[in-house]
Structure formats: structure tokens, C-alpha cells
Amino acid sequence: MENIYLPFKSKILNIKKHTETDYTFRMEFFGDVRPGQFFEVSIPKFGESPISVSEIGDGYVDLTIRRVGTVTDVIHSFFVGGTLFLRGPYGNGFDVNIYKGKEIIVAAGGTGLAPVKGIVDYFAKYPQECKDFNVMAGFKSPSDILFKDNFKLWEKSISVTLTVDSAGDDYTGTVGLITKYIAGIPVVDMDEVQVIVVGPPMMLKFTVAGFIKKGVKEENIWVSYERKMCCGVGKCGHCKIDDTYICLEGPVFNYLDAVHLVD
Amino acid sequence: MEAIIFMGFKLKIEKFDEHLERLRDKYKVYAPVLLKGKGTFADTDTIRYKEIKSIKEIEFNSKSTFSPKEIILPITQTLFYFTEDECKEPKEDEKKILIFLRSCDIHAMKRLDQVYLRNGDEDYYYKTLREKVKFVLMGCSDSFENCFCASMGSNKTEEYDMYTKIKNGEVFVECKSEELMNYFNKDIECAIVVEPEYVSSNDIKVAIPENLDQRVFKSKMWEEYSSRCIACGRCNFVCGTCSCFTMQDVFSKDNKNVGERRRIWSSCHVDGFSDMAGGHGFRKDKKDRMRFKIMHKVYDFKKRTGYHMCIGCGRCDDICPEYISFSSCVNKLSKVMEEVE
């Protein structure tokens, strides 16, 4: 009988420091994984944390980890060549086929960009597979911006709106909440455009409302949820909302399903 | 699969205990036992599941404070030990498990099976223990305080391996398990009909509205629980169907290379249940926690599985230090649904 709680060892191949608190760990991994899925990442004797996949490549997955708790504090003290323990991947993740051939808008707040980054990477690499791609990303301040190198790369093939909530006078980039820029995103076919929104609860709420107001169909809006999870496999109960287990049926939901998820 | 037989017989208590002793070679035998002075408050007793040697130790006349879930879902369970960078699972206990329990508690096991064996992949630790278990049904001649099993349909069961009842110094047994029967066979003089006792109604009746849905969330009925509930979680811990847990890693102070990963019972009423790293949490207000628990027990579990989670044992009402009644709360739902219809 398989023990679903036993983690496997994975080597840290690279560490990219985005900010003081956000690092991306490139972990050795061979196997099927989708953008939006997550791993339970652990350090024996400290604990486990659910972390979503921020990039998928040949023989590796990227895990972008913010230092916010006991486990992530310790993870940040690790070096390349070290080992973390993983379980997963878990959750449904994004299905890239749903978005192919259509106009796509991705709106992400802060670390919310990590779970959806795989989708952006995919269409930035294969822009011919969709009609149009807009990625909107909002961060608190210029020093909070993650994946700076990726934004530069994406700009070559897709439209990018990178904004910060507030910045000093010397900042030359875009300033303001994501919601401010929703109206300006061009959409040709309002009936078909697909919108993915990922971020903190308040950002999610107002951004989704913004797109609905713009005329996007509710059934074409997708969100990814973040909840406390101990097991990731439908047992511990922490992530359950109504009859839905975020770890099993989510974390990616169509908005028509998500709207019924009342904590 | 073991063949199911139906065999009724009676034995002197002493004789039954002799067989129980032989059974104990292969089985750990658990039953509700009265623990004098071990209650939460001074001079109060509690009834908990313990290993027994004699049927005389069993408390047949009262409801156990905790349910038998703690046998197959221990309060604290080691998942594996860490030594250097290896994970090692704990050694499995070879013995099988025999549990004396009531009909409602057998129904509760079906709910735990649902979560641990059928909600996503099978849980290794639960399955390992669960496969060893045989149930000995304890009948109920009368309903206990706060019970509403009849309303929940858990007052009767067929899912037992043996049934026992003590009457006038004799144990009346109905055995459905061939394996258990092997222990008793040689002492049976004649077969008799033994039928499990069960209650067909309770003083407390619960009606769950058929049209129950999320509209009830907005009702003012939840507000009283904001101040009444003290978020102690006792209702969850005594519940036979509450199955949530939290993971916990610990390491030895003497040797930081050695440690273990455990899971411990968790409560949706207690602070921190939904808190994520960084501090964001949901259901900060205790009325929302009450609503979350009630709806899980009589609404959303059924939406997912086809039957209600609550089994009507009433242990939550027995234990609540604030005298919050689960059954009263559920009975308010019908009126609220009428208001929103």
C-alpha cells in the first residue's frame, strides 16, 4: 500500500532571489506537472508548506517561496546543492487547452503570479497558439516586483502591464492598482475572451468584479485559491469550503463554481 | 472476505472472559471504561476508550464521553521518524483490534472511512489500522441524554461482527464472524435467538430541512454563537465523525538530527484552523465557525457523499461548557429556510 504522506528528496538546482523575502527554488523533478498545481514542500523536523509551481521545465520545477512562517524561514536558509523534501504535485492546475485559440488576459497580484506564471510562460513561448495575450501584474512597490527577468522576456511576444500600488517620485514605471488598468485592456471578442485572476482575497474580489463590469462572461473567468492545507490530499479538512476541497477540486476554479465557495 | 454467519448463544460472564482472554492473544480489545475522577473538573468522572481484559470493565449503562474514533484515528499519530535525512515509518502493531461500541459509533466509522479511504487517495495510516478492526455492538435499551440517533437513522446497524449484552450474570451474544465464533464454539450448549437492542425514538428529535442551502449563511440565527462559543473545540474532539487533523514536526532537544512528523486532531472551532502562513485566516468570528461546522454535519457532507455526516450521538451537546446545543441549532434551520424561501 502506498503511503501518500511520505515525501521524496529533491535537489536544489538553483536559487533566484527576487526580493528580500521572495526566492525561487529550482528543484529537480521528473514527472507530469501542470501550471497551478502545488507541492507540499518540507524540511524534516520543521514542517510542510503547500507551494505552487511557478515554472515547469525539463527535469525541474520552480517553487517561488515567500519567507512568512516557520518552514519558509528555514527553506530560505538553504543553498544550491541542498535537498528539500517534496510530495505532489497536487491539485487540478490550469488546463492550457481551455485558453488556446482565444484572447487571454492574466491578472495577478503579488505572489499570485507564481501559480499562473506557467500559463504566461507557455503563451509567451507560443504566442501563435492564442489570438492575443495580456498579462497584468500588480505588486505593492517597485522593490516587491517578482520575476523581473521574465517580464523583459514576455514583453517581446505578449502585452505586459506591470504596475505597483505606490512608488517614489523617481519611479518611471506604471503606478496604481490593477483594477485601474482593466478598462484599458483591448478585447475584440468579449464573448470568448478568457480571464485568469490570481492574488490575495481582496485583489481577487475587485479584479473579478472589474472584468465582469468590462463585459467578460463569468464562465470565462478563472481563479486560483489559496487556503491552509496540511495534507494536500483531501483528508485534513483545513482547505474545505462547503463541499469543495481546494486541494482536490482546486486550487483552480471556474468563477461560476468559485462564486459559491463561501468560507 | 470472511463468511457471515448468524449464531446466537449465552455464556456465564466468567466463561465469556476466559474466551476474551484467549482472544487477547491476537486482538487488542477496546471498550468504554469509567475513569473515576478523571473528568475535566474536580470529582468528575469520564468514560473513555481503553484496552480491557474483562467484559465486566465495560461501562454499558452510560454514553462514552469520547467516541471510539481515537482508536483508529489517534489524537496524536506519528507518521514517520526522521533520522539524518531519512524518513522511517513507525513499526506496525501486529495485533488485530476488537472494539465494543454502539450503533451510532459504527455509523460514525462509515463517515471516517469516507474521508480517509474514499476522499482522494487512501490514507495509509488509517487503512492500516482500519483493516484490523472488528466491531462488537453494544445495544441501547434506552436513549441517553442529548441523543438523536433515530432522527439521523443511526440507531440501528447491521455492520457489526458480534453483539453482546449482559443480563443476570450472563452474556448474550450474537456472532456474525466465523473467526470470532471459533473462540466460542466449544462452550456453546444450544443456539438461542439474540437480537440487538436499539432505541426507536429519542426525546430529542432533529429535523433537517430538505431545502437547506447557502441562503441560511446570511441568517441572524448564527449571531448568538459569536459570544456563546468560546472556541475550545471540545465538540469537535468528542465527535465520532470530526476527522480534521494538523501536521506537526518535532525534534529532540538533545539531538536535533532526530525528530518526527505527526498528525494531531484539529478543530474548526479553535483559533488558527484556517490561518495561513503570513497570518491571513478565514472565519475569525465564532458564529462563522459554528455555521461552518453545522453545515458540514447536516448539509455539505451529504452534498458530496449522499448521506449526512452527523450521527446524532449528542456528545457535542454533552461536552459543551457553554451549553450550546447542536440539535437545537439544527432545529432552527427549518424556520430560517422558511423565511428565505
Interface residues (C-beta under 8 A of the other chain):
Chain A: M1 E2 N3 I4 Y5 L6 P7 K9 S42 I43 P44 K45 F46 G47 E48 S49 R66 V68 G69 T70 V71 T72 T83 F85 P200 P201 E226 R227 K228 C230 C231 V233 G234 K235 C236 G237 H238 K240 D242 D243 Y245 C247 L248 H260 V262 D263
Chain B: L79 F80 F82 D85 C87 E89 V115 Y116 N119 G120 D121 E122 D123 Y124 Y125 K127 T128 Q214 F217 S243 C244 F245 T246 M247 Q248 D249 V250 F251 K256 G259 R261 R263 S266 C268 F273 S274 D275 M276 A277 G278 G279 H280 G281 F282 R283 D288 F292 M295 H296 D300 F301 K303 R304
